[in-house]
Amino acid sequence: MNHKLLAGKLTVGIITAVTMSFSINTSASAMGVVSQSNLSTNAALRLVRKAVRECEQGGFNVSAAVVDSSGVLLAHLRSNRAGPHTVTSAFRKAFTSASLRRDTGGLAELIVNVPTTGGLQFMNDNLLLLQGGLPITVSGEVVGGIGVGGAPGGQFDEACAAAALNSGNYSDD
């Protein structure tokens, strides 16, 4: 075999191996990849169960929904006697609190007290500025949202959502 040809193939092989090694070892941040924390599905299931149970104990038939930090549904639970509208309202409250990173009751007050912010309610069809949605935070980072709908007043919806979050019973085992 021709030594120049063999040396050329060997050089190409070494350059290819070095290039592949470099591309494999490039960090995610150097590639423009962002890491994001989200709530697990198991934790979301525990939260909706706790929220619905809390409201049922108060005599309210509700739906509860939990979304991840991007507003994607992770878990949803509806009481046996909850109205069909509660399915949508719970999801939209959860979506709103995760997307806007705050409680939906506070947002509802904001658009009443500062009329120039009223356009918030029309930014996205999934936003619902009624009390009952809370962001889910871990170490100061929003990892999702919980929404409850169906109680005879947003303050009751929010209390059930808050009870689920305050139970401390939503981390993975």
BAFIDO-510832 format. One line per field, with one value per residue: z, y, x of N, C-alpha, C in turn. Coordinates in steps of 0.02 Angstrom, whole numbers, plus 32768, in hexadecimal, padded with zeros to 4 digits. Example, Ala and Ser with C-alpha at 12.3 -4.5 7.8 and 13.67 -1.06 7.14 Angstrom:
<rs>
n_w <- c(8186; 8162)
n_v <- c(7EE4; 7F90)
n_u <- c(8294; 8282)
ca_w <- c(8186; 8165)
ca_v <- c(7F1F; 7FCB)
ca_u <- c(8267; 82AC)
c_w <- c(8186; 818A)
c_v <- c(7F5B; 8002)
c_u <- c(8294; 8285)
</rs>
This chain:
<rs>
n_w <- c(8000; 7FE1; 8036; 8047; 802D; 8096; 8104; 80EE; 80FE; 8184; 81C1; 81A1; 81E9; 826D; 8279; 8269; 82DA; 8341; 8327; 833A; 83C1; 83F6; 83D6; 841E; 84A0; 84B3; 8515; 8553; 856D; 851C; 84A4; 849F; 84E6; 855D; 8604; 8660; 86ED; 871C; 875D; 8793; 874B; 87AA; 881E; 87F5; 87EB; 8872; 88A4; 8861; 8892; 891C; 891C; 88E6; 8945; 89B8; 8997; 8987; 8A0A; 8A3F; 8A08; 8981; 88D3; 8861; 87DE; 87C8; 8789; 8752; 870A; 86AD; 86B1; 8636; 861A; 85F0; 8601; 868B; 86EA; 8712; 876C; 878F; 87F7; 881B; 880F; 87D9; 876F; 86B9; 8688; 86E2; 86C3; 865C; 8697; 8705; 86C5; 867A; 86DD; 871D; 86B2; 869E; 8717; 8714; 869D; 86AA; 8720; 87A0; 881E; 87EB; 8822; 8851; 87D7; 87A0; 87F6; 87D6; 8751; 8769; 87C1; 877C; 86F1; 8674; 8666; 863C; 85C1; 85D2; 85E7; 8569; 8524; 850B; 84E0; 8544; 85BD; 865B; 86C3; 874D; 87FA; 8845; 880D; 8823; 8821; 881E; 887D; 8893; 88F3; 88D1; 8848; 87C6; 87A5; 8773; 876D; 87CC; 87C1; 87F7; 87E2; 87F4; 8874; 88DA; 88C6; 88AA; 8913; 895D; 8901; 88F4; 8977; 8981; 8922; 895C; 89D3; 89A3; 8971; 89E6; 8A2F; 8A22; 89ED; 896C; 8931; 88D9; 890A)
n_v <- c(7FC5; 8072; 80E3; 816D; 8179; 812B; 8176; 81EC; 81C1; 819C; 8218; 825F; 8210; 8227; 82B1; 82B3; 8269; 82BE; 8331; 82FC; 82DC; 835B; 8394; 8343; 835D; 83E1; 845B; 8468; 84EA; 8534; 8511; 8555; 8520; 8519; 84F3; 84B7; 84AE; 8440; 8408; 8362; 82DF; 8287; 82D6; 833A; 82F1; 82D1; 8351; 837C; 831D; 833B; 83BF; 83B1; 835A; 83AB; 8412; 83C6; 839C; 8412; 841A; 8438; 841C; 8407; 8424; 8402; 8437; 841D; 8467; 8467; 84CD; 8509; 850F; 849C; 8419; 83AD; 8362; 833D; 8346; 8321; 833D; 82CB; 8307; 8383; 840F; 8415; 8486; 849E; 8456; 8498; 8517; 84FC; 84CE; 8541; 85A0; 8567; 8568; 85F3; 8620; 85DF; 860F; 869D; 86A6; 86C0; 86D2; 86B7; 86FE; 8773; 87A9; 87C1; 8825; 8885; 88AD; 88EC; 8954; 8996; 89CE; 89D7; 8960; 8906; 88C6; 8852; 87E3; 87BE; 878F; 8708; 8679; 8619; 8657; 8680; 86EF; 86DE; 86C1; 8636; 85F6; 85CA; 85E5; 8564; 8555; 852E; 853F; 85C8; 85C6; 85BF; 852E; 84FD; 8504; 850C; 84F5; 850F; 84F5; 8515; 851D; 857F; 8606; 865F; 866D; 85F9; 8598; 85BE; 85A9; 851E; 84F9; 8533; 84EB; 846E; 848A; 84B3; 843F; 83FA; 8381; 8358; 833B; 82CB; 8220)
n_u <- c(802A; 8015; 807A; 8064; 7FDC; 7FA8; 7FD8; 7F92; 7F0C; 7F11; 7F2D; 7EB6; 7E5D; 7E87; 7E70; 7DE5; 7DBD; 7DEA; 7D9C; 7D1A; 7D23; 7D32; 7CB4; 7C5E; 7C81; 7C5C; 7C0F; 7B66; 7B39; 7B8E; 7B5C; 7AE6; 7A7B; 79FB; 79E0; 7955; 78EE; 786C; 77CF; 77AF; 7749; 7713; 7716; 76BE; 7647; 7631; 7619; 75A1; 7548; 7549; 7519; 7496; 745F; 7466; 740B; 7396; 7383; 7359; 72DE; 72D6; 72CD; 7345; 73C0; 746C; 7508; 75B0; 763B; 76D7; 776D; 7766; 76E3; 76A5; 7633; 763D; 75F7; 754C; 74B5; 740D; 7384; 72FE; 7280; 7298; 7281; 7283; 72C5; 7328; 7399; 73DC; 73EE; 7442; 74B7; 74DA; 74F1; 755F; 75BB; 75C5; 75FE; 767A; 76B0; 76B0; 76ED; 76BA; 7637; 758D; 7523; 755F; 7584; 7506; 74D9; 7538; 7517; 749F; 74C2; 7527; 7502; 7544; 7586; 752C; 752D; 7574; 7521; 74FC; 7568; 7584; 7528; 751E; 752D; 74E7; 74A5; 7474; 745B; 74B0; 751A; 75C4; 7674; 76F0; 7779; 7825; 78AF; 78AE; 789A; 7825; 77D1; 775F; 76AA; 7612; 7565; 74BE; 7413; 7364; 732E; 72BB; 72EE; 7382; 73DD; 73CF; 73F7; 747E; 74A9; 74A4; 7503; 7574; 7579; 759D; 761D; 765C; 765E; 76D1; 76E0; 7708; 777F; 77EC; 77F9)
ca_w <- c(8000; 7FDA; 8078; 8048; 8033; 80DA; 8131; 80E3; 811E; 81CC; 81D4; 819E; 8222; 82AC; 8278; 8274; 8321; 836A; 831B; 835B; 8408; 8407; 83D2; 8453; 84E0; 84B6; 854A; 8540; 856D; 84E2; 846A; 84A3; 8505; 859E; 8631; 8681; 871E; 8718; 878D; 8778; 8745; 87EA; 884B; 87DC; 87FF; 88BA; 88AF; 884D; 88C2; 895B; 8911; 88DF; 8987; 89E4; 8985; 8996; 8A53; 8A4B; 89E7; 893E; 889C; 8838; 87B7; 87D5; 8754; 875D; 86CD; 86B8; 86AD; 85F4; 8613; 85D4; 8633; 86A8; 870D; 871A; 8790; 8795; 8826; 87F9; 8803; 87C1; 872E; 8682; 8680; 8712; 86A3; 8638; 86C3; 872D; 869A; 8667; 8719; 8726; 867B; 86AA; 874F; 86FE; 8667; 86C2; 875C; 87DD; 882C; 87BE; 8847; 8850; 8793; 8798; 881A; 87B1; 8718; 8784; 87DF; 874B; 86B3; 8639; 8662; 8628; 8586; 85E6; 85E1; 8523; 8506; 84F8; 84EE; 857F; 85FB; 867F; 86FC; 8785; 8833; 8848; 87EF; 8847; 8806; 8848; 887E; 88B9; 88FA; 88B0; 8801; 87B4; 8784; 875C; 8788; 87E0; 87BB; 8810; 87CC; 8802; 88B6; 88D2; 88D3; 889E; 8951; 8971; 88D1; 8906; 89B8; 8974; 8900; 898E; 8A02; 8980; 8970; 8A2B; 8A4D; 8A1F; 89D9; 8924; 8917; 88C8; 893F)
ca_v <- c(8000; 80B1; 8101; 81B0; 816F; 8114; 81B0; 821B; 81A5; 81A0; 825E; 826E; 81ED; 824B; 82F1; 82A3; 8256; 82FB; 835A; 82DC; 82E3; 83A1; 83A1; 831D; 837C; 8426; 8460; 847B; 8533; 854D; 8502; 857C; 84F7; 8532; 84C0; 84CF; 8480; 8435; 83DB; 831F; 82CA; 826B; 830E; 835A; 82C7; 82DB; 8394; 837F; 82F5; 8360; 83FA; 839B; 8340; 83E5; 8433; 8398; 839F; 8450; 8414; 8454; 83F0; 842E; 8405; 841E; 8429; 8432; 846D; 8472; 8514; 8522; 850F; 845C; 83F3; 8372; 833A; 835D; 831B; 8341; 831E; 82A8; 8333; 83C4; 8422; 840D; 84C3; 84A0; 8438; 84CD; 854E; 84E6; 84CF; 8585; 85C1; 854A; 8583; 863A; 8629; 85C9; 863A; 86E1; 869D; 86DB; 86BA; 86D3; 872F; 87B1; 87C3; 87DC; 8866; 88B4; 88CC; 8918; 898E; 89B8; 89BF; 89D0; 891B; 88DC; 889E; 8811; 87AE; 87AD; 877D; 86C2; 865B; 85EE; 867F; 868C; 8719; 86D5; 86A4; 85ED; 85DD; 85DC; 85C8; 8533; 8569; 8507; 8567; 8607; 85BD; 85A5; 84ED; 84EA; 8529; 84E4; 8519; 84EE; 8517; 84F4; 8530; 85BA; 8642; 8654; 8667; 85B2; 8576; 85CD; 8589; 84D7; 84F5; 8544; 84B2; 8439; 849F; 84B7; 83FD; 83E0; 833B; 8351; 8329; 8284; 81F5)
ca_u <- c(8000; 8039; 8083; 8046; 7F94; 7F9C; 7FE3; 7F5A; 7ED0; 7F1D; 7F25; 7E6F; 7E3E; 7E98; 7E4C; 7D9E; 7DB5; 7DF2; 7D61; 7CE2; 7D2F; 7D23; 7C6C; 7C3D; 7C92; 7C45; 7BDD; 7B22; 7B33; 7BB1; 7B31; 7AA9; 7A47; 79E8; 79C5; 7919; 78D2; 7824; 77B0; 77A5; 7703; 76FD; 7709; 7681; 760E; 7626; 75FD; 755B; 7521; 7544; 74EE; 7451; 744A; 745D; 73CC; 735F; 7378; 7333; 729D; 72DA; 72DE; 7373; 73F6; 74AF; 7538; 75F5; 7662; 771E; 7780; 7755; 769A; 768D; 760E; 765C; 75C5; 750B; 7486; 73CB; 7356; 72C8; 7246; 72AE; 7266; 72B2; 72EC; 7360; 73D3; 73FF; 7403; 747B; 74F2; 74EC; 750E; 75A2; 75E3; 75D1; 762D; 76BC; 76C8; 76BC; 7717; 769C; 75F3; 755B; 74FB; 7585; 757F; 74C2; 74D9; 7563; 74F4; 746B; 74E1; 7551; 74DE; 7570; 759E; 74F3; 753D; 7591; 74F0; 74F2; 75A8; 7586; 74E6; 7520; 7531; 74A9; 74B7; 7446; 747E; 74B0; 7558; 7601; 76B2; 7713; 77BF; 7855; 78EC; 78A5; 788F; 77E3; 77D6; 771D; 7671; 75D8; 7526; 7482; 73D6; 7325; 7312; 7291; 7316; 73C9; 7403; 73CE; 7423; 74C3; 74B9; 74B1; 7544; 75A7; 757E; 75C5; 7664; 7676; 765F; 7716; 76DB; 770A; 77C1; 77F1; 7815)
c_w <- c(8000; 801F; 807D; 8050; 8079; 810C; 812A; 8104; 816B; 81E6; 81D4; 81D8; 8264; 82AF; 8286; 82BD; 834F; 8363; 833E; 83A7; 841E; 8408; 8409; 8496; 84E6; 84E9; 852F; 853D; 8532; 84A3; 846B; 84C0; 854C; 85C7; 8657; 86B1; 8715; 874E; 876D; 8774; 8786; 881C; 8836; 87F0; 8849; 88C8; 889B; 887C; 8903; 8953; 890D; 8922; 89B7; 89D6; 8995; 89E1; 8A67; 8A29; 89A0; 890C; 8869; 880A; 87CB; 879D; 8769; 8719; 86DE; 86AD; 8668; 85E8; 85F5; 860D; 8649; 86C9; 8714; 873E; 879A; 87C8; 87FF; 87E5; 87EB; 877C; 86F7; 8676; 86AD; 86F5; 8682; 8667; 86ED; 8703; 868C; 86A2; 8725; 86F1; 8689; 86E1; 873D; 86CB; 8680; 8705; 879A; 87E5; 8800; 87E1; 8847; 880B; 8786; 87BB; 87F3; 8777; 872E; 879D; 87AF; 8706; 8675; 8632; 864B; 85EC; 8595; 85D9; 8599; 8500; 84EB; 850B; 852C; 85C0; 8619; 86BF; 8730; 87BD; 8832; 8828; 8815; 8824; 8838; 8844; 88AA; 88B8; 88D1; 8865; 87F4; 878B; 8769; 8778; 879A; 87DB; 87D5; 87F9; 87E0; 8846; 88AC; 88E4; 88CB; 88DC; 896A; 8942; 88E5; 8948; 89AE; 8951; 8931; 89C0; 89E3; 8981; 89B5; 8A4D; 8A4E; 8A07; 898E; 8907; 8909; 8901; 892B)
c_v <- c(803E; 80D2; 8147; 81AA; 815A; 814E; 81E2; 8203; 81A8; 81E7; 8272; 824D; 8210; 828D; 82E6; 8292; 8292; 8327; 833E; 82E4; 832A; 83AD; 837C; 8340; 83C5; 842A; 8478; 84C7; 8552; 8542; 852B; 8555; 8512; 84F9; 84DE; 849A; 847C; 8405; 8397; 830F; 82AD; 82A3; 8332; 8333; 82CF; 831E; 8397; 8356; 831B; 839C; 83E6; 8381; 8379; 8407; 8406; 8398; 83DE; 8451; 842E; 841F; 8418; 8403; 8427; 8409; 8441; 8431; 8475; 84BC; 8533; 8523; 84D0; 8433; 83B5; 8344; 8362; 832C; 8342; 831A; 82FF; 82D7; 8379; 83D1; 841C; 844B; 84C5; 8483; 846E; 8504; 853A; 84E8; 8516; 85AC; 85A8; 8566; 85CB; 8645; 8613; 85FA; 8680; 86E2; 86BF; 86C2; 86DD; 8705; 8773; 87D2; 87E2; 8820; 889A; 88D5; 88F8; 8959; 89B7; 89A8; 89B7; 898A; 88EB; 88B1; 885A; 87D7; 8797; 8796; 8736; 86A4; 862F; 8615; 8686; 86B1; 8718; 86B2; 8658; 85CE; 85F6; 85BE; 8596; 8544; 853A; 852F; 85A8; 8602; 85A0; 8565; 84D5; 8518; 84F9; 8511; 84EF; 8517; 84F0; 8504; 8570; 85FB; 8632; 864D; 861F; 8588; 8580; 85AC; 853F; 84CD; 8502; 850A; 847A; 844B; 849F; 8473; 83E1; 8398; 8334; 8344; 82DF; 825E; 81D8)
c_u <- c(802C; 803D; 8063; 7FFA; 7F81; 7FA3; 7FAA; 7F1B; 7ED6; 7F13; 7EDC; 7E4A; 7E4B; 7E72; 7E02; 7D92; 7DBB; 7DB5; 7D25; 7CE8; 7D1E; 7CD8; 7C46; 7C48; 7C7C; 7C0D; 7B9A; 7B1B; 7B57; 7B88; 7AF1; 7A6E; 7A3B; 79CA; 798A; 78FF; 7886; 780E; 77A7; 775A; 76E9; 76ED; 76C8; 7643; 75FE; 7604; 75B3; 752F; 7515; 7515; 74A5; 7436; 743C; 741A; 7390; 734F; 7352; 72EF; 729C; 72EF; 7306; 739C; 7436; 74DD; 757D; 7618; 76AC; 772F; 7773; 770A; 767D; 766E; 7634; 7629; 7584; 74DE; 7446; 73A2; 731C; 728F; 725A; 7292; 729A; 72DE; 7329; 73A0; 73FD; 7418; 743F; 74BB; 7509; 750A; 7555; 75D1; 75F6; 7605; 7673; 76D9; 76DB; 76E1; 76FC; 7655; 75C0; 752E; 751D; 7583; 753B; 74BC; 7501; 753D; 74BA; 748A; 750D; 7534; 750A; 758C; 7566; 7500; 755C; 7561; 74E4; 7531; 75A9; 7542; 74E5; 7525; 74EB; 74BA; 747F; 746C; 7478; 74ED; 7594; 763E; 76CF; 775D; 77E9; 7896; 78E9; 789A; 784A; 77EC; 7793; 76E8; 763A; 759B; 74ED; 7446; 7399; 7307; 72E9; 72B6; 735F; 73F2; 7405; 73FA; 746C; 74D7; 74C8; 74F3; 757C; 75B1; 75A7; 760E; 7683; 767B; 76A6; 7718; 76DB; 774F; 77C2; 7811; 7857)
</rs>
